[in-house]
């Protein structure tokens, strides 16, 4: 019974660790994607000014 509890504890710990890692990766990916979108949008607005003139 003790070995079973230890296995469950290790699986729960690994699951929690994986959840935290995935959460951090999602935050980093979101910030990176947002920054790229802002920069790309600014470049498109700059190009638009030259096309409209």
FIMI-856280 format. One record per atom (N, C-alpha, C): residue number from 0; x, y, z. Coordinates in nm, 3 decimals, padded with zeros to 5 digits. Example, Ala and Ser with C-alpha at 12.3 -4.5 7.8 and 13.67 -1.06 7.14 Angstrom:
2
(0, (01.319, -00.569, 00.780))
(0, (01.230, -00.450, 00.780))
(0, (01.320, -00.330, 00.780))
(1, (01.285, -00.225, 00.708))
(1, (01.367, -00.106, 00.714))
(1, (01.290, 00.003, 00.787))
//
This chain:
53
(0, (00.083, -00.120, 00.000))
(0, (00.000, 00.000, 00.000))
(0, (00.087, 00.125, 00.000))
(1, (00.201, 00.118, 00.069))
(1, (00.289, 00.234, 00.077))
(1, (00.349, 00.264, -00.060))
(2, (00.388, 00.160, -00.135))
(2, (00.446, 00.179, -00.267))
(2, (00.343, 00.242, -00.362))
(3, (00.218, 00.202, -00.352))
(3, (00.113, 00.257, -00.437))
(3, (00.096, 00.407, -00.409))
(4, (00.097, 00.445, -00.283))
(4, (00.082, 00.586, -00.248))
(4, (00.200, 00.668, -00.300))
(5, (00.318, 00.611, -00.296))
(5, (00.436, 00.682, -00.347))
(5, (00.427, 00.700, -00.498))
(6, (00.377, 00.600, -00.569))
(6, (00.362, 00.611, -00.714))
(6, (00.260, 00.719, -00.750))
(7, (00.150, 00.721, -00.677))
(7, (00.047, 00.822, -00.702))
(7, (00.103, 00.960, -00.673))
(8, (00.176, 00.975, -00.565))
(8, (00.235, 01.103, -00.527))
(8, (00.332, 01.152, -00.635))
(9, (00.414, 01.062, -00.687))
(9, (00.509, 01.100, -00.792))
(9, (00.436, 01.141, -00.919))
(10, (00.330, 01.069, -00.956))
(10, (00.254, 01.104, -01.076))
(10, (00.187, 01.240, -01.061))
(11, (00.130, 01.267, -00.945))
(11, (00.066, 01.395, -00.920))
(11, (00.170, 01.507, -00.923))
(12, (00.287, 01.483, -00.866))
(12, (00.394, 01.583, -00.867))
(12, (00.439, 01.611, -01.010))
(13, (00.458, 01.507, -01.089))
(13, (00.499, 01.525, -01.228))
(13, (00.391, 01.599, -01.308))
(14, (00.267, 01.569, -01.282))
(14, (00.157, 01.637, -01.351))
(14, (00.153, 01.785, -01.316))
(15, (00.173, 01.817, -01.190))
(15, (00.177, 01.957, -01.149))
(15, (00.294, 02.032, -01.210))
(16, (00.408, 01.968, -01.214))
(16, (00.526, 02.029, -01.275))
(16, (00.504, 02.054, -01.424))
(17, (00.446, 01.957, -01.492))
(17, (00.419, 01.973, -01.635))
(17, (00.320, 02.087, -01.659))
(18, (00.221, 02.100, -01.573))
(18, (00.124, 02.208, -01.585))
(18, (00.188, 02.345, -01.571))
(19, (00.277, 02.359, -01.475))
(19, (00.346, 02.486, -01.454))
(19, (00.435, 02.519, -01.574))
(20, (00.507, 02.420, -01.623))
(20, (00.595, 02.442, -01.738))
(20, (00.514, 02.483, -01.861))
(21, (00.403, 02.416, -01.886))
(21, (00.319, 02.451, -02.000))
(21, (00.261, 02.591, -01.985))
(22, (00.223, 02.627, -01.865))
(22, (00.171, 02.761, -01.841))
(22, (00.273, 02.869, -01.869))
(23, (00.395, 02.848, -01.824))
(23, (00.503, 02.945, -01.849))
(23, (00.531, 02.955, -01.998))
(24, (00.536, 02.842, -02.067))
(24, (00.560, 02.844, -02.211))
(24, (00.449, 02.917, -02.286))
(25, (00.325, 02.899, -02.243))
(25, (00.213, 02.969, -02.308))
(25, (00.224, 03.119, -02.286))
(26, (00.263, 03.162, -02.168))
(26, (00.280, 03.305, -02.141))
(26, (00.390, 03.363, -02.228))
(27, (00.503, 03.294, -02.235))
(27, (00.615, 03.342, -02.316))
(27, (00.575, 03.347, -02.463))
(28, (00.508, 03.245, -02.512))
(28, (00.465, 03.242, -02.651))
(28, (00.366, 03.355, -02.681))
(29, (00.275, 03.380, -02.588))
(29, (00.177, 03.486, -02.606))
(29, (00.242, 03.624, -02.613))
(30, (00.337, 03.649, -02.524))
(30, (00.406, 03.778, -02.524))
(30, (00.486, 03.795, -02.653))
(31, (00.554, 03.690, -02.695))
(31, (00.633, 03.697, -02.817))
(31, (00.544, 03.721, -02.938))
(32, (00.434, 03.650, -02.948))
(32, (00.344, 03.666, -03.061))
(32, (00.282, 03.806, -03.062))
(33, (00.247, 03.858, -02.946))
(33, (00.192, 03.992, -02.939))
(33, (00.292, 04.097, -02.983))
(34, (00.416, 04.083, -02.939))
(34, (00.519, 04.178, -02.979))
(34, (00.542, 04.175, -03.130))
(35, (00.549, 04.056, -03.186))
(35, (00.569, 04.044, -03.331))
(35, (00.451, 04.107, -03.405))
(36, (00.330, 04.087, -03.357))
(36, (00.212, 04.144, -03.421))
(36, (00.215, 04.296, -03.418))
(37, (00.255, 04.355, -03.307))
(37, (00.263, 04.500, -03.296))
(37, (00.368, 04.556, -03.391))
(38, (00.484, 04.494, -03.396))
(38, (00.591, 04.542, -03.484))
(38, (00.548, 04.529, -03.631))
(39, (00.490, 04.416, -03.667))
(39, (00.447, 04.394, -03.805))
(39, (00.337, 04.494, -03.844))
(40, (00.245, 04.519, -03.752))
(40, (00.139, 04.615, -03.779))
(40, (00.193, 04.756, -03.798))
(41, (00.292, 04.794, -03.717))
(41, (00.355, 04.925, -03.732))
(41, (00.424, 04.938, -03.866))
(42, (00.490, 04.833, -03.909))
(42, (00.556, 04.835, -04.041))
(42, (00.454, 04.848, -04.153))
(43, (00.342, 04.779, -04.140))
(43, (00.238, 04.789, -04.243))
(43, (00.179, 04.929, -04.249))
(44, (00.160, 04.993, -04.134))
(44, (00.109, 05.130, -04.135))
(44, (00.208, 05.225, -04.200))
(45, (00.336, 05.203, -04.178))
(45, (00.438, 05.288, -04.241))
(45, (00.437, 05.271, -04.393))
(46, (00.420, 05.149, -04.440))
(46, (00.415, 05.122, -04.583))
(46, (00.289, 05.182, -04.645))
(47, (00.178, 05.176, -04.570))
(47, (00.051, 05.228, -04.620))
(47, (00.062, 05.378, -04.651))
(48, (00.134, 05.451, -04.569))
(48, (00.150, 05.595, -04.591))
(48, (00.216, 05.622, -04.726))
(49, (00.310, 05.540, -04.766))
(49, (00.378, 05.558, -04.894))
(49, (00.288, 05.519, -05.011))
(50, (00.199, 05.424, -04.992))
(50, (00.112, 05.378, -05.099))
(50, (-00.001, 05.478, -05.125))
(51, (-00.051, 05.542, -05.021))
(51, (-00.165, 05.631, -05.034))
(51, (-00.123, 05.763, -05.099))
(52, (00.000, 05.807, -05.076))
(52, (00.046, 05.936, -05.130))
(52, (00.041, 05.939, -05.275))
//
